[in-house]
Amino acid sequence: MTKTSSRNNGCLTQRRRCPCGDEQCYIKVEGNEEDASTDTALPVDPNLMHGPPHTSPDIVNIETPYVGQSFRTDDEAQEYYTNFARRNGFAIRRERSKGNPSHPLGVYKRELVCHRAGVSLPRKTAELKRQRNKKSSRCKCEAQMIIKKNVSKGTSRWVVVQFSNMHNHELLDSDEVRHLPAYRNISSVDRERILYLVKAGCTVNLIMRALEMEKGVKAGQLSFTERDLRNFLQASKNINRENEGVELLKACKAMKDRCPDFRYDFTVDANDKLEHVLWSYPDSIHAYKVFGDVVVFDTTYRLYAYDRPFGVWFGTDNYGNAIFFACVLLQDERPSSFRWALQSLVHLMDGKLPQTLLTDLDLGLKEAIMSELPNTKHAFCSWYIVSKLSSWFSMSLGPHFERLMTEFQRISTLDNLEDFTQQWSQMVSEFGLSSDRHITLLTYNRENWALPFLRGWFFGGLNATGFSTSIKSFFRGFLNSQTRLRDFVEQVATAVDLQNQAAEEATIRQDYQNMKIKTCMPIEEHAASILTPFAFDLFQKELVESTQFAVYDAQRDTYLVQHRLQSNGGHIIQWISSDESIRCSCKEFESSGILCRHALRVLPLKNFFLLPDKYLLPRWRKESSLFPKSTGYKYRSQALRSLASIIIQESSLTKDRFDYAQWHMNKLLSHVRNMPTVDETASDVEPVVSSLDAAVDVTPARSRGRPRKLIAAAEMLKEAQAEVQSFSETQELSEAHELLEAQELP
């Protein structure tokens, strides 16, 4: 059986319906179309699909990888090497990896090799009898790219540590390389189109010809063969949509029986078949209660095999981690369906309404939000708007499109409404877009996406472009073409638990990082003691920037704050003595919950050495963490792994650091081994059961208190960490020996 990767067979696709209302207009979102977890295409009516000719990934201009090149993730590195390989006539595969989930760094090394690397693998006799006498393509090719994870200051990057492009075989041309199994796949766009044509009664041959004509390619030039198409259709026939709905409800009930705090809601149609279903997990419900003030409702996904829209609610915690709230499977995308989803979410979350709700540019969803959540600020995510511009204007503007993008992003972030209105009109006229229906759509809905209209509404950083990556990564790796509706509850629970584990690890790592004071101002030290490292970093940047501004008295308790290099303009600061409040015309605090540089420039003039409590929002405080310190095994294990990871990174920089850390760790290990292996007071149980733990019914034991010996060990561990940090500042071997002689761990 041929292995298939979930990367190329995802069951989720992103819809392509254009909000302009023209059924012949579709959206082509920038991104990797072949990545099923982040697929970017879905026409509402595939029969009316018209667009630019199909472009094969093998013509993408990818530079040769080099030692020292870095990537954000290993998937990004593999994608880059894959594109390079396709352009150069070969394919790649993962050969070896080092590390595992229990390792402090997780998986920290990967070897990506040419598909002809190594020797043929031996086969069992029973398998050999069933196989064709096919010669292996492996010929010990030594072309490879080795990447390794590098963690610095809490941020991980994957760096190329070795690269070779020396092949001992002939490379294929562009017509031949596309036939390699690694590049033969059916994208989500084509899957939707195929299912539509099958529903219309088209044969396999007719479907192949239709797709070739629509993409403007010659016969046999598609990214898949007729055999691939037949295999896909055979797999699709195994899906019984009616029974799957019943099975999904059974899965929800089973989850509810195992975990009483699991919540779900659903409706059935006149024929007693599943219409809509929405569910959430205990951890997610708790997270919404704490951080449900700003929510992203992503409705851009569909289950292509079931022809249903799939929506997910996300938010962010006080450490900047993306968090899952709930998900919903709808029958269609009508406003009535969206209204039901919003009603059910509020019901499941005990009536808590979001303060701000971010969505895609969907007029039906906008209508539903105005009806059900009239007191919630509705805004269109900036990254959704930007992702559509290429489809709307790149063909008509040609080489002028990049200039339009620059102007669009500049104008959409202006400070005041008058400047926006004037410069928007000038831009539309300059590019000749006055009669364009998409410009009309954006102009009519400008209050929902243009920053001048949104200033003063709280977004908590969720309107930043980078957050879209966190949403897409949530789906990666746990959904594939074989996923059935009945498995969705368990699969999403797994994804939620993995996301929570990653967020908890990031939280612990942040807590172990040193927050360095840069200004020596008491107000900075005060913020560092209360805010999370993520929020403090945002605050510190504003505080440092405030030193670049000058303050001028405008009138009583009103100030003009102006950058030192500016001769006009600036921002107006108002000081209200009655309640000791400060307001800035930029409204940054109202939008992010972090005081702006302009206000921070004026506060010291009012003799404030500490931040007023009202400007330290609960959502950015350490005490609001979703992962409070506990005595449970899960927390202890995760905390020690994170601390060990940091010690490894810091101690391996020099031999002096290594010798010092190794000596203390050996002493610590010897001391810990002599301690009891079982708590003398009671067993350990985590105070909050995670989604996945509830599903598999795994509960560690509860602890009624931290034993004195454990307190001593924790204090000893802190002392060792403090000593390593102190020694790293001097980096003198002689001082290390003096410390070793003078100090002995108990």
C-alpha positions in Angstrom: 0.0 0.0 0.0 1.3 3.4 -0.9 1.7 5.8 2.0 -0.2 9.0 1.9 0.6 12.1 3.9 -2.0 14.1 5.6 -0.2 17.1 4.3 -1.4 16.4 0.8 -4.8 14.8 1.7 -6.4 17.2 4.2 -10.2 17.0 4.6 -10.3 20.8 5.3 -10.2 23.4 2.5 -10.5 27.1 2.5 -13.5 28.4 0.6 -13.1 30.7 -2.4 -16.4 32.5 -2.4 -15.8 36.2 -3.1 -17.8 38.6 -0.8 -18.5 40.9 -3.8 -21.5 38.8 -4.7 -20.4 37.9 -8.3 -20.8 34.1 -8.6 -18.1 34.0 -11.3 -15.6 35.8 -9.0 -13.5 33.6 -6.8 -10.6 34.1 -4.3 -7.1 32.8 -4.9 -5.4 33.2 -1.6 -1.7 33.5 -1.5 0.0 30.4 0.0 0.8 26.7 -0.7 -2.2 25.3 -2.5 -1.1 21.8 -2.0 -1.0 22.1 1.8 -4.2 20.5 2.8 -4.2 21.9 6.3 -3.9 25.5 5.0 -5.5 25.1 1.6 -6.6 28.3 0.1 -9.3 27.6 -2.4 -12.9 26.6 -2.6 -15.3 27.9 -5.3 -18.9 28.2 -4.2 -20.1 27.1 -7.6 -17.3 25.2 -9.4 -19.1 25.3 -12.7 -18.5 29.0 -12.8 -14.8 28.9 -11.9 -12.8 31.3 -14.0 -9.3 32.5 -13.2 -5.7 32.8 -14.2 -4.0 29.8 -15.8 -2.7 27.1 -13.5 0.9 27.7 -12.4 3.0 24.7 -11.5 5.2 25.0 -8.4 8.2 23.8 -10.3 8.7 27.2 -11.9 8.9 29.0 -8.6 12.2 30.7 -8.3 13.8 29.1 -5.2 17.4 29.9 -4.4 19.9 27.1 -3.5 19.9 26.4 0.2 23.0 27.2 2.1 24.6 26.4 5.5 23.4 29.0 8.0 20.0 29.6 6.4 17.3 29.6 9.0 13.5 28.9 9.0 10.8 29.4 11.5 9.7 25.7 11.5 11.0 22.4 10.2 7.9 22.3 7.9 8.9 25.6 6.4 12.5 24.2 5.8 11.1 21.0 4.2 8.8 23.0 2.0 11.6 25.2 0.8 13.8 22.2 0.0 10.9 20.5 -1.7 10.4 23.4 -4.0 14.1 23.5 -4.7 14.2 19.8 -5.5 11.3 20.0 -7.9 12.9 22.9 -9.8 16.1 20.8 -10.1 14.6 17.5 -11.1 14.4 15.3 -8.0 12.3 14.7 -4.9 13.1 14.5 -1.2 12.1 12.5 1.8 12.7 12.6 5.6 15.5 10.2 6.4 16.2 10.5 10.1 15.2 12.6 13.0 16.6 13.1 16.4 14.7 13.9 19.6 11.2 13.1 20.8 8.4 14.7 22.8 10.1 13.9 26.1 13.3 15.6 25.1 13.7 19.2 26.4 13.9 20.4 22.8 11.4 17.9 21.3 12.6 16.9 17.8 15.7 19.0 17.3 17.3 17.5 14.2 16.1 16.3 10.8 17.9 14.9 7.8 16.2 15.6 4.4 17.7 13.5 1.6 17.2 12.9 -2.1 14.5 10.3 -2.9 17.3 8.1 -4.4 19.4 8.2 -1.2 20.3 5.0 0.6 19.9 1.4 -0.5 16.8 -0.6 -1.2 15.0 -1.8 1.9 14.7 -5.6 2.5 11.2 -7.0 2.1 9.6 -9.8 3.9 9.1 -13.0 1.9 5.3 -12.9 2.2 5.2 -9.3 0.9 7.7 -10.0 -1.8 5.4 -12.7 -3.3 2.6 -10.1 -3.6 4.9 -7.4 -5.1 5.9 -6.9 -8.7 9.6 -7.6 -9.4 10.3 -3.9 -9.4 13.8 -2.5 -9.2 14.5 0.0 -6.4 15.3 3.6 -7.4 17.7 4.1 -4.5 21.3 4.4 -5.6 23.1 5.8 -2.5 22.7 9.4 -3.6 24.4 11.7 -1.1 22.4 14.9 -1.8 20.9 16.1 1.5 20.0 19.0 3.7 20.4 18.6 7.5 18.5 21.1 9.7 18.9 21.6 13.5 16.7 23.5 16.0 18.4 26.4 17.7 16.7 28.0 20.7 17.8 31.5 21.7 15.9 33.8 24.2 12.9 31.6 24.0 12.6 31.7 20.2 13.4 28.6 18.2 14.7 28.6 14.6 15.7 25.7 12.3 19.1 26.3 10.8 20.7 24.5 7.9 23.9 22.9 9.3 24.8 20.8 6.3 23.9 20.9 2.6 25.0 18.9 -0.4 23.6 19.0 -3.9 25.9 16.3 -5.4 23.8 13.6 -7.1 25.2 10.3 -8.6 22.2 10.0 -11.0 20.6 11.9 -13.8 18.2 14.6 -12.8 14.8 14.8 -14.4 13.4 17.6 -16.6 10.2 19.5 -15.7 8.0 17.1 -17.7 9.5 14.1 -16.0 9.7 15.2 -12.4 6.0 15.8 -12.1 5.4 12.1 -12.4 7.3 11.3 -9.2 5.0 10.1 -6.5 6.0 13.0 -4.2 4.5 15.5 -6.7 1.5 13.6 -7.8 -1.4 14.9 -5.7 -4.9 16.3 -6.1 -5.2 19.7 -4.6 -8.3 20.8 -2.6 -9.4 23.0 -5.4 -9.4 20.0 -7.8 -11.1 17.8 -5.3 -14.0 20.2 -5.0 -14.2 20.5 -8.7 -14.1 16.7 -9.3 -16.8 16.0 -6.7 -19.0 18.6 -8.4 -18.4 17.1 -11.9 -19.1 13.6 -10.6 -22.4 14.9 -9.1 -23.2 16.2 -12.6 -22.7 12.8 -14.1 -19.3 13.3 -15.8 -17.0 10.3 -16.5 -13.4 10.1 -15.4 -12.2 10.9 -18.9 -14.4 13.9 -19.2 -13.3 15.2 -15.8 -9.7 14.9 -16.8 -10.3 16.8 -20.1 -12.4 19.5 -18.3 -9.7 20.2 -15.7 -7.0 20.4 -18.4 -9.1 22.9 -20.3 -9.8 25.0 -17.2 -6.2 25.1 -16.2 -5.0 25.8 -19.7 -2.6 22.8 -19.8 -2.0 20.1 -22.4 -3.2 16.6 -22.0 -1.3 14.7 -19.4 0.1 17.9 -17.8 -2.1 17.9 -14.6 -0.4 17.3 -11.2 -2.2 13.9 -11.0 -2.9 11.0 -13.3 -6.1 9.3 -14.2 -5.3 6.5 -11.8 -4.9 9.0 -9.0 -8.3 10.4 -9.9 -10.0 6.9 -9.8 -8.4 6.2 -6.4 -9.7 9.5 -5.0 -13.2 8.7 -6.3 -13.1 5.3 -4.8 -12.2 6.7 -1.4 -15.0 9.3 -1.6 -17.6 6.6 -2.3 -16.9 5.1 1.1 -18.4 8.1 2.9 -22.0 7.9 4.0 -22.9 11.5 4.9 -26.2 10.6 6.6 -24.8 7.9 8.9 -21.7 10.1 9.6 -24.0 12.7 11.2 -25.5 10.2 13.6 -22.0 8.8 14.4 -20.8 12.3 15.2 -23.6 12.9 17.7 -22.8 9.5 19.3 -19.1 10.6 19.6 -20.3 13.9 21.3 -22.4 11.9 23.8 -19.6 9.5 24.5 -17.3 12.4 25.2 -19.9 13.9 27.5 -20.2 10.6 29.4 -16.5 10.4 29.9 -16.1 14.1 30.7 -19.2 15.8 32.2 -17.7 19.3 31.6 -17.6 18.7 27.8 -20.3 20.8 26.2 -22.1 20.5 22.8 -25.2 21.7 21.1 -26.9 20.6 17.8 -30.0 20.9 15.7 -31.7 18.5 13.2 -33.7 19.3 10.1 -37.2 18.3 9.2 -36.0 14.8 8.2 -34.3 14.3 11.6 -30.9 14.6 10.1 -28.0 16.5 11.6 -28.1 20.1 10.6 -25.6 22.0 12.9 -23.4 20.9 15.7 -21.1 23.0 18.0 -18.8 21.7 20.8 -16.1 22.8 23.2 -13.9 21.2 25.8 -13.4 22.0 29.5 -10.0 23.7 29.1 -11.4 25.8 26.2 -14.5 26.9 28.2 -12.3 28.0 31.1 -10.0 29.8 28.6 -13.0 31.7 27.1 -14.1 32.8 30.6 -10.7 34.4 31.1 -9.7 35.6 27.6 -13.0 35.7 25.7 -13.0 39.5 25.4 -11.5 39.3 21.9 -12.3 36.4 19.6 -11.5 35.4 16.1 -14.3 33.5 14.3 -12.6 31.7 11.4 -15.3 30.5 9.0 -13.1 30.1 5.9 -12.8 26.3 6.1 -15.0 23.5 4.7 -15.1 19.8 4.8 -14.8 19.0 1.1 -15.9 15.4 1.5 -19.1 16.4 3.3 -19.7 19.8 1.6 -20.1 21.6 5.0 -18.6 24.8 6.3 -16.5 24.4 9.4 -15.9 27.3 11.8 -13.5 27.8 14.7 -13.3 30.3 17.5 -9.8 31.4 18.6 -8.3 33.9 21.1 -5.0 34.7 22.7 -3.9 34.4 26.3 -1.8 36.7 28.5 1.4 35.1 27.2 0.6 35.7 23.5 -0.3 32.1 22.8 -3.2 31.2 20.5 -6.0 29.4 22.3 -8.9 27.4 21.0 -12.4 28.2 22.3 -14.9 26.1 20.3 -15.8 24.8 16.8 -18.9 24.4 14.8 -20.0 22.3 11.8 -22.8 24.0 9.8 -25.1 22.8 7.1 -24.6 25.9 4.9 -23.3 29.5 5.0 -26.7 31.3 5.3 -27.1 34.1 7.8 -29.6 31.9 9.8 -26.9 29.2 10.2 -24.4 31.8 11.4 -27.0 33.2 13.8 -27.5 29.7 15.3 -23.7 29.3 15.7 -23.4 32.6 17.6 -26.4 31.9 19.8 -25.1 28.4 20.7 -21.6 29.8 21.5 -22.9 32.3 23.9 -25.1 29.6 25.5 -22.2 27.2 25.9 -20.1 29.9 27.4 -22.6 30.7 30.1 -23.8 33.9 28.4 -20.4 35.7 28.2 -20.3 38.0 25.1 -17.1 38.9 23.3 -16.1 42.5 23.4 -14.6 42.3 19.9 -15.2 39.7 17.2 -12.9 39.4 14.2 -14.0 37.6 11.1 -13.5 37.2 7.4 -15.1 39.7 5.0 -18.4 37.9 4.9 -21.6 40.0 4.6 -23.9 37.1 5.7 -21.8 36.7 8.8 -21.9 40.4 9.4 -25.7 40.4 9.2 -25.8 37.6 11.8 -23.5 39.4 14.2 -25.5 42.6 14.0 -28.6 40.6 14.8 -27.3 38.4 17.6 -24.4 40.4 19.1 -25.4 44.1 18.6 -23.2 45.3 21.5 -20.1 43.5 20.2 -17.7 45.3 18.0 -17.4 43.5 14.7 -14.2 43.9 12.6 -12.8 42.2 9.5 -9.3 40.8 10.1 -6.6 42.7 8.2 -4.9 39.5 6.9 -8.2 38.4 5.3 -8.5 41.6 3.5 -4.9 41.7 2.3 -5.1 38.0 1.1 -7.9 38.9 -1.3 -6.2 41.9 -3.0 -4.1 39.8 -5.3 -7.1 38.1 -6.8 -9.0 41.3 -7.2 -6.4 43.7 -8.6 -3.2 41.9 -9.7 -4.5 41.0 -13.2 -6.0 44.4 -14.0 -3.2 46.5 -12.6 -0.2 44.3 -13.7 3.1 45.9 -12.7 1.3 48.6 -10.7 -0.2 46.2 -8.3 2.7 46.2 -5.8 2.4 50.0 -5.6 -1.3 49.7 -4.9 -0.5 47.2 -2.1 1.9 49.7 -0.5 -0.6 52.5 -0.7 -3.4 50.4 0.6 -1.5 49.3 3.7 -0.3 52.8 4.4 -3.7 54.4 4.0 -5.5 51.7 6.0 -3.3 52.5 9.1 -3.6 56.3 9.1 -4.3 58.1 12.4 -7.5 60.1 11.6 -10.6 59.7 9.5 -10.1 62.9 7.5 -6.7 61.8 6.1 -8.1 58.3 5.4 -11.1 59.6 3.5 -9.1 62.0 1.4 -6.2 59.7 0.5 -8.4 56.7 -0.1 -10.3 58.7 -2.7 -7.1 59.8 -4.3 -5.8 56.2 -4.5 -9.0 54.9 -6.1 -8.9 57.7 -8.7 -5.1 57.3 -9.3 -5.4 53.6 -10.1 -8.7 53.9 -12.1 -10.7 51.7 -9.7 -13.7 54.0 -9.2 -16.1 51.5 -10.9 -14.5 48.3 -9.5 -17.0 46.3 -7.4 -14.3 45.2 -5.0 -13.3 48.8 -4.2 -17.0 49.6 -3.8 -17.3 46.7 -1.3 -14.3 47.8 0.7 -15.4 51.5 0.7 -18.9 50.6 1.9 -17.5 48.4 4.7 -14.5 50.6 5.6 -15.8 51.0 9.2 -15.1 47.3 9.8 -11.5 47.1 8.5 -9.8 50.5 8.2 -7.7 51.2 11.3 -8.9 54.9 11.6 -12.4 53.6 12.2 -11.3 50.9 14.6 -9.1 52.9 17.0 -10.4 52.7 20.5 -11.7 49.2 20.2 -9.8 46.4 22.0 -8.2 43.8 19.8 -5.5 42.4 22.1 -3.1 41.9 19.2 -5.4 39.5 17.3 -5.6 41.8 14.3 -1.9 41.3 13.6 -1.1 39.4 10.4 1.1 36.8 12.2 -1.9 35.4 14.2 -3.3 33.9 11.0 -0.3 31.5 11.0 -1.3 30.2 14.4 -4.8 29.5 13.2 -3.6 27.5 10.2 -1.1 25.5 12.2 -3.9 24.3 14.5 -5.3 22.1 11.8 -1.9 20.8 10.6 -1.2 17.1 11.1 -4.3 15.8 12.8 -6.9 15.9 9.9 -6.5 13.9 6.7 -8.7 12.7 3.8 -9.7 9.6 5.7 -11.0 11.5 8.8 -14.6 10.8 9.4 -17.1 13.0 11.1 -17.4 10.5 14.0 -13.7 11.0 14.7 -13.8 14.7 14.6 -14.5 15.2 18.3 -11.5 13.1 19.3 -9.2 14.5 16.7 -10.0 18.1 17.6 -9.5 17.2 21.3 -6.1 15.9 20.4 -5.2 19.1 18.5 -6.5 21.3 21.4 -4.5 19.3 24.0 -1.3 19.6 21.8 -1.9 23.3 21.5 -2.3 23.6 25.2 0.8 21.7 25.9 2.8 23.9 23.5 1.3 27.0 25.1 2.1 25.7 28.6 5.7 25.0 27.6 6.0 28.5 26.0 4.6 30.0 29.2 7.0 28.2 31.5 10.0 29.1 29.2 8.9 32.7 29.3 8.8 32.7 33.1 12.4 31.3 33.2 13.7 34.1 30.9 15.3 37.1 32.5 13.3 40.3 32.0 16.1 42.9 31.7 15.4 46.4 32.8 16.5 48.9 30.2 15.6 52.4 31.6 16.2 52.1 35.3 12.8 53.8 35.8 10.8 52.6 38.8 7.7 52.4 36.5 9.5 49.8 34.4 10.4 47.6 37.5 6.8 47.9 38.7 5.5 46.6 35.3 8.0 43.8 35.2 6.7 42.5 38.6 3.1 42.3 37.4 2.9 41.8 33.7 3.7 38.5 31.9 7.0 38.5 29.9 5.0 38.8 26.6 3.0 41.9 27.8 6.0 43.4 29.5 8.0 43.2 26.3 5.3 45.2 24.5 5.2 47.7 27.4 9.0 48.0 27.5 9.2 48.8 23.8 6.8 51.7 24.3 8.7 52.9 27.4 12.0 52.9 25.5 10.5 54.7 22.6 9.0 57.3 24.9 12.4 58.7 25.5 12.5 59.9 21.9 9.5 62.3 22.4 9.3 65.8 23.6 6.4 67.3 25.7 4.8 70.7 25.2 2.1 72.3 27.3 -0.9 72.9 25.1 -3.3 74.1 27.8 -4.2 73.1 31.4 -3.7 69.3 31.8 -3.3 69.0 28.0 0.0 68.2 26.3 1.3 67.9 22.8 3.8 64.9 22.5 6.0 65.1 19.5 8.9 63.0 18.2 12.2 64.8 18.5 12.7 64.7 14.7 9.2 66.1 13.9 8.5 69.8 13.4 4.7 69.4 13.3 2.0 67.0 14.1 2.1 64.8 17.2 -0.4 63.4 19.6 -2.6 65.1 22.2 -2.4 63.8 25.8 -5.2 64.7 28.3 -4.7 64.4 32.0 -7.8 64.1 34.2 -6.9 64.9 37.8 -10.2 63.8 39.3 -9.6 60.1 38.7 -5.9 60.3 37.7 -6.6 59.1 34.2 -4.5 59.7 31.1 -5.8 59.7 27.5 -3.9 59.8 24.2 -5.3 60.6 20.8 -3.6 57.5 19.3 -5.9 55.3 21.5 -3.3 52.6 21.7 -4.2 51.6 25.3 -7.8 51.2 24.3 -6.7 48.9 21.4 -4.0 46.8 23.0 -4.3 47.3 26.7 -0.7 48.6 26.9 0.0 52.3 27.6 1.4 54.0 24.5 4.8 55.8 24.3 3.1 59.2 24.4 1.3 58.6 27.6 4.4 57.1 29.2 6.2 60.2 28.3 3.8 62.4 30.3 3.3 60.1 33.4 6.7 60.9 34.9 5.9 64.6 34.7 3.0 63.9 37.0 5.4 62.2 39.5 4.1 58.7 38.9 6.8 56.2 39.9 4.3 53.3 39.7 1.8 52.4 37.0 -1.8 53.1 38.1 -3.6 49.8 38.7 -6.2 50.6 36.0 -3.5 50.5 33.3 -2.4 47.0 34.3 -5.2 45.0 32.8 -6.0 41.6 34.3 -5.7 39.9 30.9 -2.0 40.8 30.8 -1.1 39.9 34.4 0.8 36.9 35.5 -1.9 36.0 37.9 -4.4 35.4 35.0 -2.4 32.5 33.5 -4.3 29.5 32.3 -1.5 27.3 33.6 -1.0 28.2 37.2 1.8 26.6 39.1 0.7 23.4 40.9 2.2 20.5 42.7 1.0 18.0 40.1 3.3 15.6 38.2 2.4 17.2 34.8 3.5 20.7 35.8 6.7 19.5 37.6 7.7 17.4 34.6 7.1 20.3 32.1 8.7 22.9 34.3 11.9 20.8 34.7 12.1 20.1 31.0 11.8 23.8 30.2 14.4 24.7 32.8 16.7 21.9 31.5 16.4 23.2 28.0 17.4 26.7 29.0 20.4 25.4 31.0 21.5 23.3 28.0 21.3 26.3 25.7 23.2 28.7 28.2 25.7 26.2 29.4 26.9 24.8 26.1 28.1 28.2 24.8 31.5 28.0 26.5 33.6 25.3 28.2 33.6 27.3 31.4 29.8 27.4 31.6 29.6 23.7 30.7 32.1 22.6 33.5 30.3 24.7 36.1 26.8 23.6 35.2 27.9 19.9 34.9 29.4 19.9 38.3 26.3 21.4 40.0 23.9 19.2 38.0 25.8 16.0 39.1 25.6 17.1 42.7 21.9 17.9 42.3 21.2 14.6 40.6 23.0 12.7 43.4 20.9 14.6 46.0 17.6 14.0 44.3 18.2 10.3 43.9 18.5 10.0 47.7 15.1 11.5 48.2 11.9 9.4 48.6 10.3 8.4 45.3 6.7 8.7 46.6 5.2 11.7 48.3 4.7 11.0 52.0 1.6 13.2 52.3 -0.8 12.2 49.5 -1.0 11.4 45.8 -0.9 13.9 43.0 -3.8 15.1 40.9 -3.9 17.9 38.5 -6.5 20.6 39.5 -7.7 20.9 35.9 -8.3 17.9 33.6 -7.2 18.6 30.0 -9.3 17.7 27.0 -7.2 14.8 26.0 -6.9 13.5 29.5 -10.6 13.5 29.7 -10.9 11.5 26.5 -8.5 8.8 27.6 -9.5 8.9 31.3 -6.0 9.5 32.6 -5.8 11.3 36.0 -2.7 11.5 38.1 -3.0 11.7 41.9 -3.7 14.8 44.0 -1.2 16.4 46.3 -2.4 18.3 49.5 0.8 20.3 49.8 4.4 20.5 48.8 6.7 18.4 51.1 9.5 20.2 52.9 12.1 18.1 51.0 10.5 19.1 47.7 10.6 22.8 48.8 14.3 22.4 49.6 15.0 20.8 46.3 13.2 23.5 44.4 15.1 26.2 46.3 18.4 24.4 45.6 17.5 24.3 41.9 16.8 28.0 41.9 20.1 28.7 43.6 21.9 26.6 41.1 20.2 28.5 38.3 21.1 31.8 39.9 24.7 30.7 40.3 24.9 29.7 36.6 23.5 33.1 35.6 25.9 34.9 37.8 28.8 33.0 36.5 27.8 33.5 32.9 28.3 37.2 33.4 31.9 36.9 34.4 32.9 33.8 32.4 36.1 33.5 34.4 37.3 30.0 35.1 39.3 31.0 38.2 36.2 32.4 39.8 34.3 29.2 39.0 36.9 27.1 41.0 36.6 29.6 43.9 32.8 29.1 44.0 33.1 25.3 43.8 35.5 25.3 46.8 33.4 27.7 48.9 30.0 26.2 48.2 28.6 22.7 48.7 25.1 21.8 47.9 23.3 19.9 50.7 
